[in-house]
Amino acid sequence: MSFIKKNYKYLLIFISFLIMYVCFFYENCSFDVIWNYGFAHAIRKGEIPYLDFNTISTPLYSFLMSLFLFIKDDMFMFMIGQSLLVTILFYMFFRTFNNRAYLLLPILAFPLFTQYNATYNFFAYFLIVLLFLLEKEKKKDSLIGFVLGLLILSKQTIGIPVFLLSLIGLRDRQRIFKRSIFAFLPVLIFILYLFVTNSISSFINLCFLGMIDFGTKNHATSFSFLFILPLILLIFLLYITIKDNKNILNYYALGSFSFVLPLFDFYHVGLFIGVFTLLFLDKVPLKEKYLRNISLLLFSIICFFNLILIPHKFENFTFLNQKHFTLYGIKAENKKSIISVLKKYKKYKNVYMLDESSMFYDLVTDKKITYFDVLLKGNYGYKGTDDMKKKIENMHDVYFFIDRYKYKTYPQANQLDTEIIKYAINNSHKKDKVENYDIYYKK
């Protein structure tokens, strides 16, 4: 009982976030979140990343979250795992900054809670916070090096810049060597896994060579506020790093700029700001009690405005109650449409959905997760769109579900790879339809 009294705030954080994931910001738990759940599900089922399905990140988060799915393979269990990570994250915040950590609650929630989304980006942020804690408590270089290795395995495009810049900031050959050796240990285990599963070439293609395609096809399209703000913060970081070049935390923050590349959206910019804030949190000239109260007030305001911005958020709210998605929040009218599509999708054998919702439908129907489940530009390796066209060219006696409205109206800047969809349409003939979907057959 005394343990609960002493740690009640962490129990409240866990329960609050679990409820919010399921009921409050359930609309965030789509696309990226479902794709990440799908990766963890596929690993639990014995599928091999990079060979059986495409992900452009190193897979530590997916492997970690797959452990929860051995208890029950359901999106709700995935959310339990994520809520536990958020709780541990705030434990690290409070341990590092005491009650000043409350300020991070609204900062990471602004404007639409996306920074808390259950993805490998969140886990990369989680490990950077852990590194801040270890540095502030002056832990052993071996431990810090090992965590840097885990960061690389969480998302290589963030882990590698953070790792290299942190070594530059260390300025001690012996300590650099020790951290490098221990960072290489988890990376070596992963490399051995890639060789054993014969997936090393696919990994290099998707996670490194494919970045060429990803960077050219997905990028900021204008000099918007979300483009300018992180650049201003980067310039300021460079200034304070030059001024205080012995503070290794500055180098962690500099490396975290890689969060925003190349998308510059609210989600990625918010994570970068979340790291940037860590540098100055203990310098905020306010009493901790006052800071806690103002932070809780700001968090409540953000929640309130989310309700105002989406006034019908809870109108006709229900749960999907389908396999792997028992407590998945949804509107009643959308549920009816999904059930209709599911019935038709189950009817066909050798069927693929060419859509952003592919992963969802393949999970509910227990189909194998494939390269068609994340149909996004730059997500299949170098010149990957051409490779996906060749896959379709070599497929026979298959059906494709294609959302006619989404295909026709999606802007060019969107990540959905409509070029592949167009190729499938041009090489098949329309056979059937259900709801928004046209069903094409390729002989």
Buried (B, 14 or more C-beta within 10 A) or exposed (E): EEEEEEEEBBEEBBEBBBEBBBBBBBBBBBBBBBBBBBBBBBBBBEBBBBBBBBBBBBBBBBBBBBEBBEEEBBBBBBBBBBBBBBBBBBBBBBEBBBBBBBBBBBBBBBEBBBBBBBBBBBBBBBBBBBBBBBBBEEEEBEEBBBBBBBBBBBBBBBBBBBBEBBBBBBEEEEBBEBBBBBBBBBBEEBEEBBEEBEBBEBBBBBBBBBBBBBBEBBEBEEEEEBBEBBEEBBEEBEEBBEEEEEBBBBBBBBBBBBBBBBBBEBBBBBBBBBBBBBBEBEEEEEEBEEBBBBBEEBBEEBBEEBEEEEEEBEEEEBBBEBEBBBBBBBBEEEBEBBBEBBEBBBEBEEBBBBBBBBBBBBBBBEBEBBBBBBBBBBBBBBEBBEBBBEBBEEBEEBBBBBBBEBBEEBEEEBBBBBEBBBBBBEBBEEEBBBBBBBBBBBE
